[in-house]
Amino acid sequence: MRFGMAVSATAVAVAIGGMTLAARQQPPPQGQAQGAGQGRGGGRGASTPPDATGECPTGMTLVRVGSCQAPEFPPPSIVDYRPKSTLVTAAHLVPKAKFPVVDIHSHTGPSAQTIDKLISEMDALNIRVLNNLSGGFGDQITQKLAYIKSTKYADRFTVFANGLNGFNNVEPGYGAKAAAQLAADVKAGAIGLKIFKQTGKDTLKKDGTRLKINDPELDAFWDMAGTLNIPVIIHTAEPPQFFEPADMHNERWLELSLFPDRRNFGPGQVDFKTLIAERNDLFKKHPKTRFIAAHFAWCAQDLAQCSALLDQNPNVTLEVAAVLYDFGRQPRASRDFFVKYQDRILFGKDTYAPVEYPYYWRVFETKDEYFDYYRDYHAFWKLYGMDLPDVVLKKMYYLNALKVTPGLPQTGWPK
């Protein structure tokens, strides 16, 4: 397992409570008798004071002011610990969104084998339009669009184009060629442009250097999107925790331990602040191009940063895909933000999974408290409802998308 730091697997397991057999066979901490901590409050065993930072030694927890103690029983791992809450609260499940929805961030499109099932699921959830961001370019997107147009559901599915050749091997002249390809893709029926996370982070230019998202060679490409009056949905960086060591302080430890490709803290990897600075510079350099910052611009955990981004860049909107866990753990601050910036937020989900959408409806539409998120490795904490006003829900679910993306079906929506 690659963690990018000089910590043994056993030490990491102990640090997060997932003790291996070898770790469990180690003698108790100095001054701590085996089996100490018996009795309510853990007052019967020897204790150890926290260190200068206020942190207890590995394998111990704070039981009183200035007193750390080890548990009597071997602790379950972070994977196996699944406490059942005894809190009794009202539950208002929301299987169907209150208003029709444009899912601006999906990677699912219809085929002859899936279209009827997709329509049935979308109707049950009240998703009016599913927008596929994985359109490709040239013949790829033309084929997708041709199939959609051939069906009786042509107004339920839309497609965004992607950059020429995936932005690989960029060299002088690439920007003009990519701009021309984008114009052709929009003429074929693409209604927007999606930039994937590799661009700016991992993609290399022909000379072997990292392609920065604000590289001047791409200026003509971004300007073409503005000329064509289409939005650019851009995924830059990843959650900031993915750029920090996978240690006992990282709240996304479990996710990082499961998915090696999400670890962005190794030697030579570009850091989070650099990527965000380059992206924000791109926004400023192209004020006539509309940008949709995917995943709430990876600032949902710091709404003050989101405010600054929107205040400084009138051409930027945000979408909510895959960051529900941050809104749901700060429902009052999130509600205030959504109300203040109600004209600048779009709905998106990313992974198409019908059973997961109702969690979004519940967070956005109810006052429910302390309920589970749908993936433990994303968030071990509970969610709370934001109880957004109807006017805000309508804008987030469909009105803002219609304004930012003129290529969406403009008729048939509630008045």
N, C-alpha and C positions, 0 to 999 in steps of 0.2 A: 504494500500500500504506500503510495507516494504522498507525503504530507508536506514536503518542502521545508522540513525543519529537523533539527537534530534531537528528536524525541523518540524513544522506543515505543513500539506498539503497546507494550504492557503499561508504560507510563501514561500514554494517552488514554488507554482503557480505564485506568484507575482515576485519571483526572476527571473523566466525565461520568464516573460511576459504573462503568462497564467492566468489572473486575474479571480478569482471566483467571484460570485455575492457578497458574503460577503466582499471580499477584495475591490470590487468596491464601496461599501457603506461606506468604511472607510473615515474619513476626510482627506483632502490633507495634505502633510507633513508640519511641522511647518514652518511658514514664506512663504508658497506658497498659494496664493489665488485660489479658485475654478475657473477653466477655464483659468488659467494662461498659458502662452506659445503661446498666439494668435499672429498671424502675422509672416511673414517670418523671420527665424532666432530665433524665440522664445524669442525675446528681451523685451516683454511687461510685463512679469510676474516676480515675485520674484525668486531668484535663491539661491542655496546652494552650498558651495564649496565642492570639493571632500575630502575624508578623507586622513589620512597621507600616505596611500598606493596609492593614486591617483584614488580611486574608488568612484563612485557616490553612494548616498543612494539608497536603494531599491525603485523601481518605478520611478527613475530619470535617465537621461542620460546627458552626457557632451555636452553642446551646444557651449561653448566658453572655452578658457583656464581658468581654475579655477572656472568654473560656471556650475553647474548641474541644470537641470530643468525637471519637470514632463510634459508629453504630455497632450495636451488638451483633447484628446479623449481616451477612454478606449482602451488599446492596445489589439490586437488579441493575442491568445495563440500561443505558438510555433507550435502547430499542425495546426492551421488555417491560419497562416501567409504564404502566397504563392505569393510573389511579382513576377510580370511578367517583365522580363528584356526587356529594350528597345534597348539593344545593338544589332546591326546588324553585324553578322559575317558569313563567309563562312561555310557551313556545308557539310561534305563529309561522308555520312552514309556508313557503311561497313557491309552489311548483311552477307558476306561470307569471312572467313579468306583468306589471300593472299596465304598461303601455307597450306598443310595438317597438321592437329593438332592431337596430342595425349593429351587427357584430362586425366592427371594422377590422378586427384583428383575428383572423382565422387562417388556418393552413389546410382547410378542407374544401374541396369542390366536388360537384356531382359527377357521377358516371352513370351509364345505363344500368349498372348493377346496384347503385346506391341511391339514386335520386328519389325514389318513392319513399324510402326509409328516412332519408334526410328531411324531406318535406313534412312527413308525419311528426318527426321529433321537433322540428322547428316550430310547427304549428302548436304543439303542446306547450312549448316554452315561450311562445309569442315572439319568436325571432322572425322578423319580416325579411331581412336581407342578411345573407352570410357572405362575407367578403374574403375571398381567397388571396392571401398575400404571396403565395408561391406560384406566381404566374409564369415565371421564366421570361424569355424574350424571343422574338422572331417566331419561328414555326411552333415552338412550345406553347406560347400564349395564344397564337392564332387557332390552334387545335382546341384548346380549352374553351375559348370564346365561341367557336363554331358549334361545339356540342351544346353549350348553354342556349344559344340562339335557336337551336333546332327543337328545343323542348317547349312544353307549355308552361314552364316555370322560369322563363327568361328574365322575369323581373325579381326573382328571389336570390339570384346568385350574381356576384360581380367579381372582377379580378383586377389585381394590381400587377404591373410589370416589375421586373428586376433588372439590374444593371447588366450591360453587355459583358458576356463571358465571366460573370461573377466578379468583376473588377480585378481579375488576375492579370499579371504582367502588364500593368499600366505603364505606358511610355508616352513620349510626346506625340500628340495627335489623337490619343485615346478619347479625350473629353469630347471632341467634335464628333467622332464616330459614335460614341455612346449616346450623345444628344440626338443624332440622326436616327439611331435605332429606337430611342424612346419615342420620338415623334411618330415613327412608323407603328409602334406598338399601341400608342394611344389612338391613332387612326383606325387600327384594327378593332378597338373596343376597350382597351385597358383604361381604367378610370383613376389610376394613381400609380405611385412608385413605392416599392418597399426596398429598404436597405437593411441587409442582414448584419448580425453582430460581428461577423468576421471582418467586415470592411472597416478599416481604421484600427483594428486590433491585431489580427493575425495575417491579413492579406499582404503579400509582398509585391512590390513593383518589379519591373523587369530587371532593374539594376540590383535587386536583392534587398533593398531597404523597405521598411514598413510603410505601407500606404496610409498616410494620415487622412482622416475624413475631410479635412479642410485643405487638402493638397490643391494648389492652384490649377493643376492639370484638369481637375474635375469641375472647375468653375462653369464652363460652358454647359455641362450636364445639369447642374443645379439651376442655372438660369433658364434652360429649356423647360424644366418642370414649371417654372413660374410663367413662362410664355404660353405654355399649353393649358394653364389654369387647372393643374392637378396638384393634389397634396403629395408630400413625400413623408411616408411613415418610416421613421429611422430608429433602429435599435443599436444604441451605442453602449458599450460596457456591459456589466452585469451587476447584480446586487453588490453594494460595497463590501459586504462581508466575504464575498468570494475572492477578494483581493487581500484578505488578511490571513495570517497563519491559522490553520485548522487546529486550534488548541482549546483548552477548557473554557476560554472566554468567548469563543466564537459561537454566536447563537444559531449559526447555520452549520454547525459541526457535522451533524448527521447527514445532511445533504452533501456536504463536501466529501464525507467518507464513502458515500454511495456512488458519486459521479466524478471520476477523475478529471473529466474534461471541463469541470466547473471550477477547478483550482487555478486561480490566476495570481498566485503569490510566489511562484518559482523564480529562480534567477533568470534575468533577461526579459521577463514579461513586463509589458507596459502597465503602469499603475492606474488606478481608478481616476485620480484627480487629473492626470494628463489627458486621458480619454475624454473626460467631461469637458475640460477646458477647450480641447480641439473641437468638440461638437458644438459648444456654445459659440465659439468663434465662427463656425460655419453658419449658424443661425444669423449672426450679426452681419456677415459678409453678403448674405443674400436675402435682404428684407422683403423682396417682392415674390419670394417663393414661400409657400405655406408648408410648414413642417408639423407633423404629428409626432411627438416624442413618445415612443412606445414604452410601455411598462412604467408610465408616470415619470419618465425621464430618470428612473432609479433614484428619485428623491422623496418617495412617499414616506420614508422613515424620518425625513427632516422637511416638514412642510414649509418651513421658512425658506429653504433653498428653492422649493417649487414656486413659492411666491415671487422670489427674486427673478427666477427664470422667466416667468410669465410677464412680470412687470417690465423687464428689460427687452423682451422680444415679442412684440405684438403679432408676429407671424407664426407663433408657436401655440399649439394646443397639446393637451395631454390625453392619453387613453389609459384605461385602468387594468389592462390585462396582466394577470399573474401577480398582482401585488395586493390582493384583497386582504391578506393577513396583516398588512400595515394599517389599512383603514379600519379594520375591525378591532384592532387593539387600542386605537385612540379615536373612538367614535365621535366625541364632542369636537375635538380639534378638526377631524376630517369633515364633519358636517359643516362647520364654520367655513372651511376652505371651499367645499363644494358649492356652498351658497354664494360666497364671494366671487368665485371664478366660474359660475354656472354656465357661462357662454364659452368656456375654454376646455371642456372635458367631454370626451367621447367614451362610449362603451366598447370594450374589446375583451375577449376571453383568452385568445391564443390556442391552447389545446382544446380541440372539440371533444367534449365529453358531456353528454346530456345530463348525467346525474350531478354534475358539478355546478351548472348554471344556477340552480335554486339557492346555493349558498350566497351568490352575488345578490340575487333578488332580496334575500332575507336581510343581509347586511344593509343594503341600500334602502329598503322599504319599511323595516320594522324597528321597534324599540327593544327587541329581544336581547337578553343578557346571557353572557357566559355560555356560548355554545361552540361546538367543535368546528374546526376547519377541516377541509376534506383530505389533506395530506399531512401526516405527522412530520415528515421530514422537512416540509416547508416551514411549519409553525407548530411548536409544542404548546403554544398558549391558546387561550380561548378568544372567541370573537364576540362583538357587541353590535347591535343594530344602530344605524345612523339616523333612521327615520327622516329621510330627505323629503322636502315638500314636493308636491306633484309637479310644479313648474320646473324644478331642478331635474326630477326624474325624466320628464319629457325631453328636456334639452340633452341630457346625457344619453338617453336611450336612442333618440333618432333626430331631433331637430338640429343639433350641432353638426352631426354627420352630414345631413343634407346641405348645410351651409358650407362646410369645409370641403366636401366632395361633391361637386355639382353633377358628376356622372351617375350618382345614385338615382334610382327611380324617385321622381319628385311628386308623384300623385298617389292618391290612395291612403294617405296618412290622416290621423285624426286632426280635426281643426282645433 
